[in-house]
Amino acid sequence: MKNIVMIGTGYVGLVTGACLADIGHNVLCVDKDKTKIDLLNQGGIPIYEPGLEAVVARNVKSGRLKFSTELTLEKTDAIFLGVGTPTDDATGNADLTALFSVAKEIKQKLKTKTIIVTKSTVPVGTGEQLKNIIGNFGEMVSNPEFLREGNAVNDFMNPDRIVIGAESDNANKVMADIYAPLKGETVFTSIESAELIKYAANAFLAAKVVFINEIADLCEKVGADVEDVARGMGLDKRIGTQFLKAGPGIGGSCFPKDIRALLAQEKTAGLGSKMVEAVIESNEKRKVHIAEKIADIVRQGTIAILGLTFKANTDVKSRF
């Protein structure tokens, strides 16, 4: 059992903190938003995620999960950073303002060498920047999240993989101990590799979505059925069936910002990926195409829209 501080009680922070408590750790979730913390202390949940309310209630009752606006770091084995990293409109990269602000506060309060775990999705090199801010008391780890909205609790408890990018054997051991109750395959890497894995994974999945949408457009022209085509493709084990469902394009809180951030990182490195750029461009065209199709239908009569959420088992509230 470890003593863990989770900074940030947004979508990633709250789910991760609650689930870490559920697998046996003592977790203090900290957030500057007093309204949110008051709600959590009163038994409420600021977001909708199937199963999360029960996990929170169970672990608050057991005493393993607590909420506070005050950052306390005494007797802490690991500090998880789960603050938002929205898109910087000027650069396309992730805005790390909140993350660096938290790092400065940690530096002021940290008195002993402690594992600092970046759970937020961040560009390559962020771990090194955080290290420079926090100083020698911070032992940096990158531990990207792979939580799907509407299935996050299950994703945490039954992970495909647990990625741990660390700078020391001690950090690897502490992280392995934290995740020991889970059965997902653990991938130990450098911090830089771990930071990039999340972006690369999301960009690849986004490319599958964009590809099948372009095939759907072709199907309309030639009289083929895109669902039949997708099924025939997906039965190839090298391709798989997931993310081959034609639709309005990439959406949600993660994919759009992550692929833009990946493109920004590639440009900074002097590369500039034609593929990632094409995924973004094609997805933008897809949204316009779908809007035009809807407009054509509306001109012919009345249209009903059932449901306003991003996808099943999610709500329309802010995710971070």
C-alpha positions in Angstrom: 0.0 0.0 0.0 1.3 3.4 -1.0 0.4 6.9 0.1 -0.5 8.9 -3.1 -1.4 12.5 -3.8 -3.4 13.1 -7.0 -3.3 16.7 -8.1 -6.3 17.5 -10.3 -9.8 16.0 -10.0 -10.9 16.4 -13.6 -11.7 13.4 -15.7 -8.3 11.8 -15.6 -7.4 12.8 -12.0 -10.6 11.7 -10.4 -10.9 8.4 -12.2 -7.3 7.5 -11.6 -7.3 8.7 -7.9 -10.5 6.8 -7.1 -9.3 3.6 -8.9 -5.8 3.8 -7.2 -7.7 3.8 -3.8 -9.9 0.9 -5.0 -6.8 -1.3 -5.6 -5.6 -0.6 -2.0 -3.7 2.7 -1.8 -4.3 5.7 0.4 -5.1 8.6 -2.0 -5.5 12.3 -1.4 -7.1 14.1 -4.4 -6.3 17.8 -4.4 -7.9 20.5 -6.5 -8.0 24.3 -6.2 -11.7 24.3 -7.3 -13.4 24.5 -3.9 -16.8 24.0 -5.4 -15.7 20.7 -6.9 -14.0 19.5 -3.7 -17.0 20.4 -1.6 -19.2 18.5 -4.0 -16.9 15.4 -3.7 -16.8 15.6 0.1 -20.6 15.7 0.1 -20.8 12.5 -1.9 -21.4 14.1 -5.3 -19.6 13.5 -8.6 -18.7 16.4 -10.9 -18.6 14.2 -14.0 -20.6 11.3 -15.3 -18.7 8.1 -15.8 -20.3 4.6 -15.4 -19.2 3.0 -12.1 -17.2 5.9 -10.8 -19.7 7.1 -8.2 -19.7 3.7 -6.6 -15.9 3.5 -6.6 -15.6 6.9 -5.0 -18.3 6.2 -2.4 -16.8 2.8 -1.5 -13.3 4.2 -1.0 -14.3 7.4 0.9 -16.2 5.1 3.3 -13.1 2.9 3.7 -11.0 6.0 4.4 -8.6 5.3 1.5 -9.9 8.2 -0.6 -9.9 11.8 0.6 -10.4 15.2 -1.1 -8.9 18.6 -0.3 -8.0 22.0 -1.6 -4.8 21.9 0.4 -1.7 20.3 -1.0 -0.1 18.2 1.7 3.0 16.1 0.8 4.1 14.7 4.2 4.7 10.9 4.1 3.9 10.7 0.4 5.3 7.9 -1.8 4.2 9.3 -5.1 2.6 12.5 -6.5 0.4 12.1 -9.6 -0.1 15.1 -11.8 -3.6 15.0 -13.5 -4.2 18.6 -14.4 -5.5 19.7 -17.8 -3.3 20.3 -20.8 -5.6 22.0 -23.3 -4.5 23.1 -26.8 -2.5 26.2 -27.1 -4.2 27.9 -30.1 -1.1 29.8 -31.0 1.2 26.8 -31.4 -1.1 23.8 -31.6 0.8 22.2 -28.8 -0.4 21.4 -25.3 -0.7 24.3 -22.9 1.4 23.4 -19.9 0.7 26.5 -17.8 -1.3 24.7 -15.1 1.2 21.8 -15.0 4.2 24.1 -14.5 2.2 26.1 -11.9 1.6 22.9 -9.9 5.3 22.0 -10.3 6.3 25.3 -8.7 4.0 24.6 -5.7 5.4 21.1 -5.3 9.0 22.6 -5.2 8.0 24.9 -2.3 6.5 22.0 -0.3 8.6 19.0 -1.1 11.2 18.2 1.6 12.3 14.6 0.7 13.0 12.8 -2.6 9.6 11.7 -4.0 8.3 10.1 -7.2 6.5 12.7 -9.4 4.2 11.0 -11.9 2.9 12.8 -15.0 -0.5 11.4 -15.8 -1.5 14.4 -18.0 -0.9 14.1 -21.7 2.2 16.2 -22.4 4.7 16.8 -25.2 8.1 15.0 -25.3 10.5 16.8 -23.1 8.0 17.9 -20.4 9.4 15.5 -17.9 12.8 17.2 -18.2 11.2 20.6 -17.8 9.4 19.5 -14.7 12.6 18.1 -13.3 14.3 21.5 -13.8 11.4 23.3 -12.0 11.0 20.9 -9.0 14.7 20.1 -8.5 16.5 17.1 -7.0 13.7 16.2 -4.7 11.6 15.2 -7.7 12.1 11.8 -9.2 10.3 12.0 -12.5 8.0 9.4 -14.1 5.8 9.5 -17.2 2.8 7.3 -16.9 0.3 8.1 -19.7 -3.4 7.3 -19.3 -5.4 5.3 -21.8 -8.9 5.9 -20.4 -11.9 6.0 -22.8 -14.8 8.2 -21.8 -17.7 6.0 -20.9 -15.5 3.1 -20.1 -12.7 4.7 -17.9 -13.2 2.7 -14.7 -13.0 -0.6 -16.6 -10.1 0.6 -18.7 -8.1 1.4 -15.5 -9.0 -1.9 -13.8 -8.3 -4.0 -16.9 -5.6 -2.2 -18.9 -4.2 -3.4 -22.2 -0.8 -2.1 -21.0 0.7 0.1 -18.3 3.4 2.4 -19.6 6.0 3.6 -17.1 8.8 5.9 -18.3 11.2 6.5 -15.5 14.7 7.7 -14.8 15.8 5.2 -12.1 15.3 1.6 -10.9 13.8 3.0 -7.7 11.1 4.8 -9.6 10.4 1.7 -11.7 10.0 -0.3 -8.5 7.7 2.1 -6.8 5.5 2.3 -9.9 5.5 -1.5 -10.3 4.4 -1.8 -6.7 1.6 0.7 -7.2 0.2 -1.1 -10.2 0.9 -4.7 -8.9 -2.8 -5.5 -8.3 -3.5 -5.0 -12.0 -2.9 -7.6 -14.7 -2.0 -5.4 -17.7 1.4 -5.9 -19.4 3.9 -3.3 -18.0 6.1 -1.5 -20.5 9.2 0.1 -19.0 10.7 2.9 -21.1 12.5 6.2 -21.0 10.5 9.2 -20.0 10.6 10.5 -23.5 9.3 7.3 -25.0 6.4 7.1 -22.6 5.5 10.7 -23.3 5.4 9.9 -27.1 3.5 6.6 -26.8 0.2 8.3 -25.9 0.4 10.8 -28.8 1.5 8.1 -31.3 -1.3 5.7 -30.2 -4.0 8.3 -30.5 -2.7 9.6 -33.9 -2.7 6.0 -35.2 -6.3 5.4 -34.1 -7.3 8.7 -35.5 -5.8 7.7 -38.9 -8.0 4.6 -38.9 -11.1 6.7 -38.4 -10.2 9.1 -41.1 -9.3 6.3 -43.5 -12.6 4.5 -43.1 -14.5 7.8 -43.6 -12.7 8.3 -46.9 -13.6 4.8 -47.9 -17.2 5.6 -46.9 -17.2 8.5 -49.3 -15.9 6.2 -52.1 -18.6 3.6 -51.2 -21.3 6.2 -51.8 -19.9 7.0 -55.2 -19.5 3.4 -56.4 -22.5 1.7 -54.7 -20.6 -0.3 -52.1 -21.6 -0.7 -48.4 -19.0 0.7 -46.1 -20.1 -1.6 -43.2 -19.4 -4.6 -45.4 -16.0 -3.2 -46.4 -15.1 -2.4 -42.9 -16.0 -5.9 -41.7 -14.1 -7.5 -44.5 -11.1 -5.4 -43.6 -11.3 -5.8 -39.9 -11.3 -9.6 -39.9 -7.7 -9.3 -41.0 -6.0 -9.7 -37.6 -3.3 -7.3 -38.7 -5.9 -4.6 -39.1 -8.6 -5.4 -36.5 -12.2 -4.2 -36.3 -11.9 -1.3 -33.9 -12.0 2.3 -35.1 -13.3 1.2 -38.5 -16.8 2.6 -38.1 -17.7 5.4 -40.5 -19.1 8.5 -39.0 -18.8 12.3 -38.6 -15.1 12.2 -37.8 -12.7 12.5 -34.9 -14.2 14.2 -31.8 -14.1 14.3 -28.0 -11.6 15.9 -25.7 -8.5 13.9 -26.5 -8.0 13.0 -30.2 -8.2 16.4 -31.8 -5.9 18.1 -29.3 -3.4 15.2 -29.2 -3.0 14.9 -33.0 -2.5 18.7 -33.3 0.1 18.5 -30.5 1.9 15.7 -32.2 2.1 17.7 -35.4 3.4 20.7 -33.5 6.1 18.6 -31.9 7.1 17.2 -35.3 7.4 20.7 -36.8 9.5 21.8 -33.8 11.8 18.9 -34.5 12.1 20.0 -38.1 10.1 17.1 -39.5 6.5 18.0 -40.3 4.5 14.8 -40.8 2.6 14.7 -44.0 0.5 11.8 -42.6 -0.6 13.5 -39.4 -1.3 16.7 -41.3 -3.4 14.8 -43.8 -5.4 13.2 -41.0 -6.2 16.6 -39.6 -7.1 18.0 -43.0 -9.3 15.0 -44.0 -11.1 15.1 -40.6 -12.0 18.8 -41.1 -13.3 18.1 -44.6 -15.4 15.2 -43.2 -17.1 17.5 -40.7 -18.1 19.9 -43.4 -19.3 17.0 -45.6 -21.5 15.6 -42.8 -22.9 19.1 -42.1 -23.8 19.5 -45.8 -25.5 16.1 -45.8 -27.6 17.1 -42.8 -28.4 20.5 -44.4 -29.7 18.6 -47.5 -31.9 16.4 -45.4 -33.3 19.4 -43.5 -34.2 21.1 -46.7 -36.4 18.1 -47.5 -38.3 18.0 -44.3 -38.0 17.7 -40.5 -35.0 16.1 -38.7 -34.9 14.8 -35.1 -31.8 14.6 -33.1 -31.8 12.0 -30.3 -28.9 12.6 -27.8 -26.4 15.4 -27.4 -23.5 13.6 -25.8 -20.1 12.9 -27.3 -20.9 9.1 -27.3 -22.7 6.5 -25.2 -22.3 6.6 -21.4 -20.9 10.2 -21.4 -22.4 13.5 -20.6 -22.0 17.0 -22.0 -20.0 18.5 -19.1 -16.5 19.7 -19.3 -14.0 16.9 -19.0 -11.2 18.8 -17.2 
